[in-house]
Amino acid sequence: MEYIRFFETVGINDVGLVGGKNASLGEMYQHLASLGVNVPNGFSTTKDAYDLLLSQNGLSERIEALIGDLDVTNVAQLQSCGKAVRELILNESLPSELEAELVEAYRELSKTYGKKEIDVAVRSSATAEDLPDASFAGQQESFLNVCGESALILHVKRCYASLFTDRAISYRSSRGFDHRQVALCVGVQKMVRSDQASSGVIFTIDTQSGSNNVITINSVFGLGENIVGGRINPDEFYVFKPTLKADKNAIIKRQLGSKEMKMIYDDKHKTLNISTTESERASFSLSDDEVVTLARYALAIEDHYGVAMDIEWAKDSIDGNLYIVQARPETVHSKRQRSKDADHIEKYTVKEDTSKRTRLLSGQAIGEKIGTGVVKVIRDLSEASRFQAGEVLVADITDPDWEPLMKKAAAIVTNKGGRTCHAAIVAREIGVSAIVGTANATELLHDGMEVSVCCAEGEVGYVYEGEIAFEVESIDLSDMQEPKTKLFMNVGNPEQAFSLALIPNQGVGLARMEFIINNHIKAHPMALYDMYQGRFVKGNESIVKLMEGFSDPRTFFVNKLSEGVGMIAAAFYPNPVIVRTSDFKSNEYKHMLGGEAYEKDEENPMIGFRGASRYYSDAYKEAFKWECEALKKVRDDMGLTNVKLMLPFVRTPDEGRKVIAIMNEMGLTQGENGLEIYAMCEIPSNVIFADEFLKVFDGYSIGSNDLTQLTLGVDRDSTSVAHIFDERNEAVKRMLKMAIDACKKEGKYVGICGQAPSDYPEITEFLVQNGISSISLNPDSVMKMRQVVVELEKRL
C-alpha cells in the first residue's frame, strides 16, 4: 500500500514519514516485544497521504489564505481562524485511493486478531511531535473505541482537522514550527479495553525534580483520558530504579488518589464518565505486582531510547494484560539538561513565616516556583479576551486548549488535575508555576484578589493572600569545590527530598521520622496498635478514614513510615541518610488523633517522657517495634542500605542497650548489612560519659539545640530567658569539643545536626577546626556554609 505503513515496518527514524507517535509505536512493536513489553498492533497513514489530501481541490491554498497572516496572540482571531480551517478539512472527502487503503488495512488488522471488525484507537501523530524539546502533548485529537470502516474514515478526517485546533496552532507558533512544514499522520491501533480495568501514564523521572533515579506511575480506573485531561486526581506510585534493577521491593511511595469518576464506553461505543464506587475510591487501581511490571516496561523503554520517557499504558479487562500505547521523550527536564543553564539550578526560597499569612487553598504543586499577581477567574474559553498578561489564571481545568492563556499567566490555579495531566506537562514546558487539583479554586478566588501561588514548599502548593516575600537563587554547579568535611542536610519532608537532593551535598545528617508520622500517619502510634489488637479507640472513625487503601492499622503505619523514609533515602542514594527514630514529646503526641488517651500532662515535657525512654516502656514499646519493622523494610526489602539509624535523648548507656536489644529482636542488628546505630549527643551525660556511651553506639550526632539548653539550664521555648540561649557560649563550645575529641579517640563517627552551624559561620569554623566528621545543615544554609568550610580548609 502506498499511503499506509503497519507498525512492523516503521521505526524511530521514520518520524518524517508517519509522525512521532507512530514511529515510536513501530519501534517498540519491533524491538521490545522480545523483552516482554506488550504493544498493541496497528498501522499509520503517511505524510504522503496528508499531502494528497491537501492537494485535492486546492485545499492547501485555501488553508494558507485563512492562516497566513494570523496573529496567535489575538485569542479571538485565533479561535475564528482555527474553526474555519477545521471546517474546510471536515467538509472535504478523503482521496479515494487513501480511503481504499484504510479499509484494506483495517480489515487486515482485524483479521490478525481473529475478527471481522475490531475496536481501534485512532490517534493523531504529527511529523513535528514527541521531539526531545517539544512534546506537542495533547495538541491534536485522538478518538477511542472506533469500530467499523465508515467510522474509521470519519475519525481519520477528524484527526486531520485537529492539526488546526487553536491550541495546536498556538503551540507550533510559540516553538517556531511553520504549519506548512508539519504533516499530520493518523495511527490506527488495536483498542485496549481498559474501560473496565485501569490505565494511566508513566514518567521515567521524578516530574518535579527531574531525578532520573525514579519512575513515576499514575493510575486510574477506566480510560486514561481522565488523567491526561486533568479531570481527576489519580493514584501515584514511585519506583526506585537502582533497587528495581536489583530485584528488591522498589516501590517507595503509594499515594491513593481520589478518583471520583472513571471513563467507560456505553453500548453505542461512545465514552462517558460515571462516578466511581466508594470501594474503588478507597482502593488502589494497580496491585504492587502490576506497578513493578509497568516499571520494568518503562525501564526497558528508557534503556532502548537512551533518554527519559513519557509513556501511556492501559490494562485490558479481557485478557488481563498490561499494554504500552504510547511513548515519547520527556521534554521539560531533558531540555533543561541540554541547555546552557544545565550547570545551574534555580532555587526559590520563601523568606517569611507563611504560617502568619492567610492560606486561601492548597493543591498539587507543579514545579517549584513562586508566582504572584492579580486573580482572573476564567470559566470558559469564550472569556479568553478578559485575561491579561501577568495575571493569575484560575480555572476549573487547564487542558492544552488553554495554552495561549497559560503562556501569558504569572501563575495557574485549577480545580482539577494531577501532576501528569496535559496541563501540568505544558505548564512545566513553558515555565509557569501551577497548582492543580485544588477542588474549589474558582469558588474561593475572585477577580482582583492579589495572591501568591507558592510551589516552593514541597509536593503541596499553597495560594496565599497577598504577595509573599521570596528570593530566587541561581546556584552554579560548574565550579564547585568539594570540602573535606562532609556537608550533610537536615531533611524532614519526603515530598521535598528529590528537589533538595539537587543542592550539592554528601548525604542527610538528620531525617526526622516524626515529620513523617505527624504529616502522613497523623494518628497516635499506640492508638493504631490498639485498633490492630481489636480494642476500641476514641476517634476511631477519623483514624479509619486515614487508612483508606490499607488492610489494617499495622500495614498502614509500617507502609507509610517506610515509604516516607524510603523517599528520602532514595533521593540521596547512595550517600548516607541518618534517620532519627521518633522524637515527639508527650504534649506533641497528645495532639495527634487518639493521643489524649495515651499521654499524661507533664510539667516539663522537654525533659520528660521522650526519646529512648519511650522505646522500652510498656506504654510505647509495641509502637517502637513497628518503627523498627518499617526501618527494616527500607533497608532489607527496598535495598536502601544507605540508611543509618540514630536514637534521640539516650540518658544512660543502659538505656541504649535496652533499645538496641529491641532493635535486634526486630531484625535491625548493628553491623549486619552495614547497619550503624548512632546516638544523639544532646545531654551533658552524653558528653561526660562518652567513653561508655561509645561502647554501645557507632558514633554521635550532636544535637546542639538540646545540648545548649541543658548545658545552660535554659528552656529554649521560653521568651523570658531566650537571650541566654546561645550555642556560641564558651561552655557549650567546650561541650562540643569534648564530644568530638571523645569520638575521635575511639575512632567513631561524629557529626552535628543541630541548628547552630546553619545560623553561625563561627560555629561552623569551630567545628571544622576541631575535626568534626560531618556538619548537617538546613537546606537554605548549605551553599553559604559550603563556601565557609572550603575557605577555612584552605587555611588549615
N, C-alpha and C positions, 0 to 999 in steps of 0.2 A: 504494500500500500504506500502511496506517495505522501499522504498527509498524516499518517498515524505511525507511532512507534510504541511497541509494547515495552514494558519495564525491563524485560530481559535483554533488550537491545540497546539501552542507553545507560550512560553513567555520568559521573560528576563533571566530565569535560564537555557535556552536551547542554550546558545551560543556555547557550545561544540558540539551540535547536528546539528544546522542549521546556525551557524555563527552569528556574532554580528548584522549585518543589519537586517537579517530576524527575529532573536529573538526579536529585538526591534519593528519591524513592527507587529509581532504577539501580543506582549504585548499591544501595543496601540490599535490594532484592537479589542482585547478582552475587555480592561478595560477603554478606553477613549471615545468610541462611545457614551456612556450614558451622557457624558459631552459635546457632540456636536462636538467633534473632528472627522473630516472625514478622514478615511484611506482607500484607495482602497484595495479590497480583493486580495488574491493571495496565492501562495504556495512556498515551498522551497524543493530543494533536500537536502539530509542529508550527514553527514560526511561518513556514510557507503557507500553512492553512490560514493563518491570520492575514498574511499579505494578500492571499487570494480573495478573502472577504473584502478587504479594503479596496482592492482593485475593481470590485464589482460596482457598477453604476456610479462611478466617481465618488465612492464613499469617503476615501481618504481626503479628497479636496474639500468635500462638504464639511468634514470634521475640522480641517485646518481653518476654514472660513469662520467657524464658530470659536475656535480656541486660540487662534493666532495671537491676538492682542489682549489676552486675558490677564488681568491683574489679580493674582491669587490672594493678595491681602485684602481685597474688597470682597467680603464674605457674601454679600448679596449677589454680586456679579458671578462669583464662583458657583453659587448654588444654581443660578439660572443657566449658566453655560453648561455645567455638568449635566443637568437634566436634559437639555436639548441634545447633547451628543449621545447620551444613553438612548434617547428615543429614536434617534437616527439609526442606531445599530439594531435595536429591537424591532424596528419596522422593516429591516432588511432580511431577506431569506438567506439561509446558508447556501453557498455554492453547491450545486447538485452532486459534484464529484466528492466533496467533503462529506456531505450528508450520507452518501452511499458507503463511504469508508467507515464512518462512525457506526452505522448499522452493522456492517460486516464485523468490525472489531468487537462490538458489544455481544454479538451472537457467539463469537469465538471465545470471549472471556466467560460468558455464561456456561458454555459447553465444558470448559475446563473444571467448573465446579459442579458439573453433572445436572445442570438445569437449563430450561429453555430461556428463562429471563431471571436475572438476579438483581437484587438491590445494589445500587452503587452510590458512592460519594463522587460528586462532580466538583472538582476544585480548580480554581484559577491558579495559574503559575506563570509569572511574568519572566521575561528574559533578563530583566534587571530586578532580581529578587533573591532573598536568602544569601546576600553577599556579606562578607565579614564586617563591612562598615555600614550596612543598611539592610535591615531585616525585611522591610515592607510588610511587617506583621499586620494582617487583617485589612490590608488596603483594598484588595479585590475580594469578590464574593466566593463562597463555597456553598454547595447545596447537598444535603444528606438524604439518604433513603429514596433515591430516584429509581423508579422501576419502569421498564418498557422503552421501546425505541422512540416513540414520539416525545415522551417526557425527557429522554436524554437529549434529543435535539434542541428542545426548548431551553433546557438548562445550560447547554453549551453556549447558546446565544446570550443567555443572561450573564454568563461568565465573561464573554467578550465585552459586553456593555459595561461591566463593572470595572474595566480598566479606567473608566472615566467617572468613578464616584468622586464626590467632592474631596474626600479625604485622600484618595489616590493621586488626584491632580496636584493637590497641595503638597503632599509628601514628596512627589517627584521633583516639583519645583524647588522645594526647600533644600533638596540634596543634589541639585544640579543635573538632573536627568531630563533630557529632551524627550517629550512624549512620542515624537516621531522615531526615536531610536529604541523604543521599548515595544516589544511584541507580547501579545497575550496568548498563552498556550493553555489547554484545558486537560487536566488529569482526570481519568475515569478509573476508579479503584473499587474493588470488591468491598461492600459495606460491612463494617464490623458492627454487629448488633449489640452495642453497649447500652442501649436504652434500658434494658432490664439487668444491667450489670454496673460497671463503673468505667470511668475514663478520666483523662487529665493530661498534665504536662510535666515535663522533666527538664531541669537545667543541670548541666554537669559542673556547675559552680554555685557558690552562695550568691544569690542575686543581689544582696545588699552590699557585701564587702568585696565580692569578686574572688574570694578564696577558691582555689581550684582543688582543695582537699575534700570538698563535699559535693554530694549530689542531692539536689532538692527536688522532691516529688510532691506534686499537688494532685488531689483525687476527689472526685465527687461521684455520687450515684447518677446513672443515666448518661446522656451525651455530654461531651466535654465542652460544648459551646457555652455553657453557663460559666465555666472558668475563664475561657479566653474572652468572653464577652463581659466579664467582671460583674456578673449578676449575683453571685453568691460567694460566701466565704468557704473555701474548700478545706479538707483535711490536708495537713502538711507533714512531710517526713523528711528528715535529714539522714543521709547515709554517708559514713566516713570512708573515703576511698582506700587509705592505707590498710585499714582493718578488713575492708571488704575483700581486698586482694589477698589478705592472709586468712580468709575463710573464718573470720571472727564475727560475732554479733555486731554488725556495723551500723545498726540503726541507733543514732544518738539523739534523735528527737522525734516524738509523735505529738502532733498538735491537732486536737479534734476541732473541725470546722463546724459552723452552724448548719450548713447545707439545707437551707429552708425549703428548697424545691429541687426537682430533677426534671430534665427534659426527656420526653419519651416520644414514640410515634403513636398516632391514632390509626384507626382501621383504614384510613384513606392515604396512608403514607405521609401524612403531614406531621410536623413536630409540634409539640405543645408542652408547656410547663405545668406540672402538678406539684402540690405540696408533698414533701417527704413525710413519712410517718414519724411518730415520736421515737420509735425504736431505731429508725435509720439515722435520725439526728444525733442520737446518743451512741451510735456505733461508728467505728472506722470503716471506710469504704474499701479498704485494702487490708488483707492479712499481712503479717510480718513476712511470710514466705513470698507473697506477691511483691511486696516492697523490694525485697532482696533480688528477686528475678528481674524486675524493671531496672534496678540499679545496675545489675550485670549487663543487661541490654545496653544501657546508657554508656557504661564503661567501654564496651566493645565498639560502640558507635564513635565515641570520642577518640579512642585509640586508632580507629580506622581513618578518621578525618584529620586527626592531629591538632584539633582546636576544640575549645569549649563549645558545647552544643545546646540548642533549644529544641526539645523533642515533644511531640504529641503522641499519646498512646491510648489504647482502648482495649477493654476486655470483652470478649464475645460471650454473650449469655447462652449461645447454642453449644459451642464446643468447649467453653471454659478457658480458652487460651488468651494470653496477652499479646497484643499486636502493636507494632510501631507504625503509625500512619503518616508521620511527617518528621523530618529532622533538618535543621538548618543551623548555621553557625550563630552562636550567641554574639550579639553586636556591641552591647554597651561597654562591658569591661574589656573585651577583646580589642575594641577600637582604641580605648584609652592606653592599653599596653603597647600599642604600636605608635602612639603619638609622641610628640616631642616632650610632653609632660609626664612620660612614663616613670621618670625618676623622682617625681614629686607626688605627695599625697596632700589633698586639701582637707583640713580638719576644721569643722565647725564646732565651736565651744560656747555654751551658754554662760554668760558672765554675771548672772544674778540668781538669787534664790527664787525659783519659779513657784515654790510652794506658797509664796505670798501673792502670786498672780491669780487672777480668775481663770480657771481652766474651763473652757467652753465645751469641749468634747474631745474624744480621742478615737483613734483608728489605727490601721496598719500603716506604718511608715514606709514610704518608697524613697530610697536613697537616704542620705544623711545630712541634707542641707537644711537651712532655715530660710523661709521666705516671709516677707512682711508686706502688707498692703491693705487696701480697702476692699471689702467683700462685694462681689456682684454674683447674685444667685441667678443662674440661667437654667430654666426648667425644660427648655426645648430649643433645638437649633434655630427655630424660627425667630428666636430672640437674639441671635448671634450679634446683630448690629449694635446691641446695647453694650456689649463688652469692650472695654478699653484696655490698651496695653498697660501692664503694671498692676492690674487689679488681681485679686484673689478669686479664681474661678471656683464656684460652688455649684455642684450639680448632683443629680441623682446617680448618674453613671457617666463616665467619660470614656466612651469607646473611640476607636480611631477616627470616626466621623468628626470628632471634635478637635482634631489636631490643629486646624487653623487657629482656634481659640487658645488651645494649650500653649502654643508657641509664644503667645503674647502675655501669658499669665505670670505673675510673680510667684504664685503657688496654686495648687489644685487641691480641692477637698471634695470627696464624693460620699454618697450614702452607701454605695455598693462597691464590690470588687475585692480582689485579693492580690497578693504580691506578684503573681504571674499572669494576670489578665493583660489583654492588649493595651489597655490604657496605661498600666504600670510600665510595660515594656517601652512604650513610646515616651512616657514621662522621663524615664531614665535616659533614653536616647537624646532627648532634647535638653536634658539637664535641669528639669524643673522639679522642685520639691513638691511632693504629693502625699496626701493621706487618704487612703481609700477604706471602704468598709466601716464608716462611722455610724451608719444606720439612720441618723436623723440630722445630718448637716443642713439640709435645705429647710428644716423646721427651726433649728436653733440659731442659725446665722442669717443675718439680714443685710440687705444692701446698705452700704455706707459704714458698716462697722469696721473699725481698724483692728486687724488681728495679726498674730504671728503664727505661722504654720511651721512647727518645730519637729524635725525628724532626726535630731541630733542626740536624742536621749535613749536610743535603743530601738527595739522592734516596734514598740508602740509610739505612734506620733501624736502630738498634742496641739490643739488650737488654743492659743492664749489670747485673752483680751489685751489689746494694745500692742505696742512694739517692744519686744523684749531686747535686752542688751546681749549681744553676742559678738564673737570675733571669728575671723576666718584666717587660719594659719596655713601657709604653704610650706610643707616640710620637704626639704631637699634630701633625697636619699643617695644621691650620686657620689658624694664625697664624705661618707660617714665613717669616722674613726671608731673602732671597737675598743671600749675601755677594758682594762684588765679586771677591774672589779665588776662582777656581773650585775647588770641592772635589770631587775625584775619589775613586775607591775602588779598592783593590787586590783583584782577583778572580782566583782560580785554578780553582775548581771550576765547570764548566759547569752541573752539576745545581743549584747554588745561585743561579745568575745571576738568574733571573727573580724569585726571592724577595728577593735583595739589592737588585735594582733598585727595589723599593718604598721603600727608605730614600731620603729626599731627597738627590739628588746631581746632578752635572753631567757624569758620564761615568766612564770607567775609566782610571786613570793607569798601571796595570800589570796586564795579563792574562798570567799565567805559562804559556807554552807547555809548559814541562817538566812541569807538573802533568798536562796532558792526555796527554803521551807516557807518563808514568810510570803513570798510572791507567787509561788507555783503550787504549793500544797495548802497553805492558809489555815489548816486545822491543827490543833494541838496533837503532837505525835501520839501521846498516850490515849487521847480520845479515839484516834484511829485504831490503836491497838485494842482498846476495849470493845469497839464496834466489831473488830475482827473476831474477838472472842465471844461475840453474841450478846454482849452486855449493853444495856440502854445508855445512851449518851445524850446529854442535854444539847440541843441544837442539831440533832441527828439529821433532820431534813435538809438543812443547809449544807451539811457535810456530804450527804449523799449526792446532792446536786453537783458538788465539786468533782465527784468521782465518775462522772459520765464517761463512758468509753472503757472503763476498767472493771474487772470482775469482782474485786474485793478491796478492802482498805489497805492491806499489806501490798498487793500488787501496785495499787495507786501510789503509795508512798515510795516504795522502792524504785519503781519506774520513773516517777517524776524526779526524784532526787538523783538517780543515776544519769538520767538524760541531761539534767542541768549541769552536773559535774562533767559529764562526758562532752557537752558542747564546749566548755571552757578548755578541757584537756585536748580536745581535737583541734580547736582553733590555734593553740600554741604548740602543738605536736611538731617535732619530738622534744622540744625544750621542756624542762621540768615544770610541773604545776603543783604547788604545795597547797593542799586542801585542808583547811581548818575545820574540824568537826564542830557541830553546832555550839554556839556560844551565846545563846539567849540568857537573859536574866529573868527572874521569876515574874517581874512586872511586865516584861515583854511577852513571855509565854502566855500570861493571863489574858492578854488582849486577843489571842488567836481564837478561832472558833472552838468552842468546848473547853477553853482554857481555864475558866473560873473554877471548875470542879477539881482541878489538879494543882493549883498554885495557891500557896499561902501568902498573906501580906507580910512583907519583910520591911523592917525599918531601914535597912541599907542593902538593897539587892545587888549593888555594885560589888560587895564583898560577901554576898550570901550564897544561896544555893545555885551555883553556876559552874560551868566548866567540868573538869574531871570528876568532881564530887557527885555530879548528877549520874554519870555513866554507870557507876557500880551500885548506885542506890536502887532499892526496890521500887522507888517512886518513878524511875525513868529507865531502868536497865533494859527492859524489853524494847523500848523505842530506840535506844542506842544500838541494840543488836540489829534493828532494821537499817540504821545508818550504815553499820558495818557491811550488811548484806548489799546495800546499794554501792558502796565503795568497792567491794569485791567484784561486783558485776562490771563496774567501769574498768577495773584493772585486768580481770581474767576473761570475762566474756567479750567485752568490747576491745580488749587488747591494748588499752591505753595505759601502758606501764610507766609512762612519764609522770603519772600521778604519785605524789608523795604525801604522807599524812602528817598532820600536826594537831596535838592536843592542847586546848587552852586551859589556863588557870589551874595548873597542877601544883597543889600546895606542898606536897611532900613526895619524895621518891616512891614511897609505898603506894600512894595513890596512883602513880604512874604504872607500877607493877600490876595493880588490880585491874586497871583499864586495859592494859596490853594483854592480860590474861583473857579478858572477854574478847578482844580483837582476834587473838589466836584461836579461840573457840569458834569464831565465825569465819575462820579461814584467812584472816589477814595476819600473816606471820612475818615478822621482821627478817629481812634478808632473803626471803623467798621471792623469786621473780623480781629481784632488785628492789623490794619494798623497804623504804626508810621511814621511820617514825620520829618526828621531832616534837619538842615541847616548846610552847610559847614561853619565852623568858620575860615575865611581866610582874613577878612578885619578888620582893627583896630576897626571900628564901631561895629562889631560883639562882640568884647571883651568889649569895653567901655559901650555899651548899652545892655549888655547881659540880664539884668533883663527884658527888654521889648521884645527882640527877643524870649526869652524862654516862653513868654506868647502865642506866635504864634506856636512855634515848640516844638516837643517832646524831643529835645536834640540837641547836637552839635557833629559834627565830624570835628576835627581840620585839616585844610589843611596847613601844616607847610610851604610848598613851597611859596604860595602866601602871607601867613601871615608874613613870614620873609622878602619877597620882599617889602611889603607895610609898614612894621614897620621900615625897614632900608632905604626905599626910593631907592632900588637897582633894576634895571632891570635885572632879573635873566638870560636873554638871552644875556646880554652884556658882552663881554670878558674884556672890559676896566675896569669894576668895579666888576668883578667876585670875586676878592679876598676879597671883603667886605661881600659878601653873605655867612652867616654862621648862621645856626639855633642855635648854641651854644652861640651866642651873648647874653649878660645879658638882654638886652631889650626884645629880643624875648622870653627868658625863663620867664620873668615876665609876658609877654602876655599869654604864655601857662598856667602859674599858675593861672592867673586871670580867664581865661576861665574855667578851671577845677573847681575852687572854686565856680564860679557863678552857674555852673550846679549842683554841689553837694548841694549848698544852696537851690536850687529849687527842689531837688530830681529828676533831669533829667539825661538822659544818656549823657555821654561824652566819646568820643573816639578820636583817631587820625589816619589819613590815609595818611599823607604826607610822604615824603622821609626821614625825619630826623631820626626817630628811626631805620630805616633799615641801615643807614650809621654809626650812632654814638651810641655805647653802653652807653655812658654817658648821652645821651638824653633819652634813654630808662629807665635808672636808675632814672633820674629826674622825668619822668612821673609816674613811679611806686611809688616813694616816695611821690608824691603829690596826689595819689589816683585816677588816671585815670581809667575808667571802662574797656577800651579795647585799644589795640595797633594793628593796621593793618600794616603788613609788606610785603615787596616784597617776593615772594616765596623763593628766594635763601637766604633770611636772617632769615627765621622763626626758623630753628633749632638752629642757632647760638644765636639768641636773646632769645630763649626759655630758654637756659641754664643761660643766664644773669639774666633773670627775676626770675627763680626758686631760684638761689643762693641769689639774693637780698631779695626775700620774706622770706627766712630763717632767714636773719639778722634783718628784720624789726619787 
